[in-house]
Amino acid sequence: MPLIQWDETMSLDMDELDEQHRELIDLINEAFDAIQRNDERCMAPLIDKMRDYAVVHFEAEEAILRSCGYPESEVHAGQHRVFEEKVEEFRRNLAAQANLSQVFIFLSRWLTSHIMHEDRKFLPWLPETDDEGA
């Protein structure tokens, strides 16, 4: 059983962003599983997946925020740049200092601080979804 499972309290009611946030949860669970197996060989592929996740997700989310007129979109994008910088730091320090526990802690904190807190701030600017008939 995964350490973290998606639940509706994490939902932004936007399929594209929710699916991408599920990918982050998969990354957290992957890091946790690798820690449990003491498998540091997973580190480089996990960092690659984090970078790929950031490219796709941040581009999509930032485009949505701009189109909705979210007034803090630049601040929010700046937080995304911090994530990207941290991933690059992990990559640079791969052989020397970075370890799976650091990656796991970083991703877990990103889930709780950014997705569960910061992403909630732009909900009032998102277009209404019609859940009737769904």
C-alpha positions in Angstrom: 0.0 0.0 0.0 1.4 3.4 -0.9 2.4 5.8 1.9 0.3 8.6 0.5 -3.0 8.1 -1.4 -4.9 10.7 -3.4 -8.1 11.9 -1.8 -10.6 14.5 -2.8 -9.4 17.0 -0.2 -6.4 17.4 -2.6 -8.5 18.1 -5.6 -8.6 21.5 -7.4 -11.6 20.3 -9.5 -9.5 20.6 -12.6 -8.7 17.2 -14.2 -5.5 18.3 -15.8 -4.0 19.7 -12.6 -5.4 17.0 -10.4 -3.8 14.3 -12.6 -0.5 16.1 -12.4 -0.7 16.3 -8.7 -1.4 12.6 -8.5 1.9 12.2 -10.4 3.7 14.1 -7.6 2.1 11.7 -5.0 3.5 8.8 -7.1 7.0 10.4 -6.9 6.7 10.7 -3.2 5.7 7.1 -2.9 8.5 6.0 -5.2 11.0 7.9 -3.0 9.6 6.3 0.1 9.7 2.8 -1.4 13.3 3.3 -2.5 14.2 4.4 1.1 12.5 1.3 2.5 14.6 -0.8 0.1 17.7 1.3 0.8 18.0 1.6 -3.0 20.0 4.7 -3.7 20.3 3.6 -7.4 16.7 5.0 -7.8 18.0 8.5 -7.1 19.0 9.7 -10.6 15.8 8.3 -12.3 13.7 9.9 -9.6 15.4 13.3 -10.0 14.8 13.0 -13.8 11.1 12.3 -13.2 10.9 15.3 -10.8 12.4 17.5 -13.5 10.0 16.2 -16.1 7.1 16.6 -13.8 8.1 20.2 -13.1 8.4 21.1 -16.8 4.9 19.8 -17.7 3.0 20.7 -14.6 4.4 24.2 -14.0 3.9 25.2 -17.6 0.2 24.0 -17.5 -0.6 25.5 -14.1 1.0 28.9 -14.9 -0.8 29.1 -18.2 -4.1 28.5 -16.4 -3.3 31.1 -13.8 -2.5 33.7 -16.4 -5.6 32.9 -18.4 -7.8 33.2 -15.2 -6.2 36.5 -14.2 -4.9 35.3 -10.9 -3.2 38.3 -9.4 -0.5 36.4 -7.7 0.5 34.3 -10.7 4.0 35.7 -10.8 4.6 35.0 -7.1 3.2 31.5 -7.6 5.5 31.0 -10.6 8.4 32.1 -8.5 7.6 29.2 -6.1 7.8 26.9 -9.0 11.2 28.2 -9.9 12.3 27.3 -6.3 11.2 23.7 -6.9 13.1 23.6 -10.2 16.2 25.0 -8.5 16.0 22.4 -5.8 15.8 19.6 -8.3 18.9 20.9 -10.1 20.6 21.1 -6.7 19.8 17.5 -6.1 21.2 16.7 -9.6 24.4 18.5 -9.0 24.9 16.8 -5.6 23.8 13.4 -6.7 27.2 11.7 -6.2 28.2 13.6 -3.1 25.5 14.7 -0.8 21.9 14.2 -2.0 20.1 11.1 -0.8 16.6 9.6 -1.1 15.5 10.9 2.3 16.2 14.5 1.3 14.2 14.0 -1.9 11.4 12.4 0.0 11.2 15.1 2.6 11.4 17.8 -0.1 8.6 16.3 -2.2 6.4 15.6 0.9 6.8 19.2 2.1 6.0 20.4 -1.4 2.7 18.4 -1.3 1.7 19.9 2.0 2.9 23.4 1.7 2.5 24.2 -2.0 -0.3 22.0 -3.3 -2.4 21.9 -0.2 -1.9 25.5 0.7 -0.5 27.7 -2.1 -2.5 26.1 -4.9 -5.7 26.6 -2.9 -5.2 30.3 -3.1 -6.0 30.4 -6.8 -9.2 28.3 -6.6 -11.5 31.4 -6.7 -10.0 32.4 -10.0 -10.5 29.1 -11.7 -13.4 28.6 -14.1 -16.5 27.0 -12.6 -16.8 23.3 -13.5 -20.2 21.7 -14.2 -20.3 18.6 -12.0 -23.9 17.9 -12.9 -24.2 14.8 -15.0 -20.7 13.7 -14.1 
